[in-house]
Amino acid sequence: MTEDHRTCSKLLPLDVAAKHVHSSALVSDVVKDLGLSVVSFCSIETAIGKALREVDDQNIASNQSITTIKTRLQNQLAKSASVLSQEIDIICTEHRLRLQEQDHSFTESKAMYTKRQQELEKVLKHGSNNQVFIMAHQMKILLRKEEAAFINNCNKLNNIEIHFPEDQHISSIPSLDDISIEKIPLTIIKKFSNAQVADNVRHNDSVKKLYEHSSIAYESRPCIRGLAVTKENNLLMCHENESTVSKCSQYGNIEQSCIVGGQVFNICVIDETNTAVITLPSKNLMQFLKYLPMKVEKTVNILPNSLGITLYKDKLVVGGKQRIQFFTTDGRPINIVNVNLDSTSAISYLHPCDDRNRIYVSCESLYEISDNGKSVIKHSGSSIPLSHGIITDRDDNVYVASKNSIMRLSREGIVLNDNLLKTRLFGYDEIWALAFNRTYTLMYATTRDGYALEIFDFK
């Protein structure tokens, strides 16, 4: 019947059509379609619910991923920032160290120039016109020599400025390539005056005379064999029998003493330091000592029975028998040079010969030797065969001590004065060491075979 209704094309009256409607195809199809529609809507509703949950899940997962990415990026940025900070710290630290080194160098230079200033003020106040001129001339030559080096050092002074790029130009992860470091010169103006200065000044030391100033007897500390003068104009004395070195005022008053490692014969100071070096012949040693304050330091082996010592072109030279030995100023051996002298005694005193690569040595007679030992000149004179201490003045004249006499020779070896000492009733007996003070106004001589110190005005 239902199938008949699906295929019936007749227009029937309502009462006829409605007859048996419950079993008709119409109702059957409508019921089925509605059921299928409800099922479809349920399926759609389920699908939409599932999609909504998936959206929510993806939202949560995406936020978690974003948080993870954020954390990772933050870690990367923090790490990059830390690396960049360390690199900048290294740059700043290195620049700071350079500035500190330059500051230390300029501080030392300042101290040196302040000392020169004080020395000049002292001479201006108490010195003669000649002394003022000589010191001013020496300092002007030094300043002229140092001007270029000073300007060069000033030009090396600079500071740094660190520049970061603007926000729109910076990369997501910054590095040292993203910043620029600019050197900013420090503007320093220093100009030396243009006073006219002669290259050389003759001090006329060759015509100056010795006048007795004072005499000090050291009966309790006899046998003064070595003398040296510090840059502060203190006198250093070696008391051989007492194994003692004393620091004195420029007029011979003992201010401080120290016991050294054995009988001490000779001494020299290392310029621009607070260090002196002595010979200990009985121990075959030389010993370093500080004189501000007095304190003994290391010892170094030297040739047997070596007596004399001097500073020659930034090297220590020690005199032995027919040989001289060279050391660095910190005591490292350099070489030994054989010297053909008439005497087989040890060289007792040495002194550098101005700029001629030669050294004066005293070994019973006065010799002038080359620093390689190949050239030996023996000087003659009535007092020279008994020679001891040797010094030179500012005009390179040579002074040699002997018994009751101090001889003066020119740099060419011509005897200018056979004996600078005035005759006195009892004489000076054996004279050993000689020394000038730093301003060449006083000469020191150990007389009476080392039992006394004679101080002469040199004018």
WONOR-V629101 format. One record per helix or strand. SS is the DSSP state (A for helix, B for strand). FROM is the first residue (numbers start at 1). TO is the last residue. Records with the same first field share a line. If there is no record, write none. Layout:
SS=FROM-TO + FROM-TO
This chain:
A=2-7 + 14-17 + 21-23 + 25-126 + 129-155 + 167-169 + 176-178 + 205-207 + 281-283 + 384-386 + 448-450
B=158-164 + 179-185 + 210-217 + 224-229 + 235-239 + 244-248 + 254-259 + 267-270 + 275-280 + 285-291 + 294-301 + 308-312 + 315-319 + 321-321 + 323-328 + 333-338 + 346-346 + 349-353 + 358-362 + 364-364 + 366-370 + 376-378 + 387-387 + 390-392 + 398-403 + 405-409 + 415-417 + 430-430 + 434-436 + 442-447 + 452-458
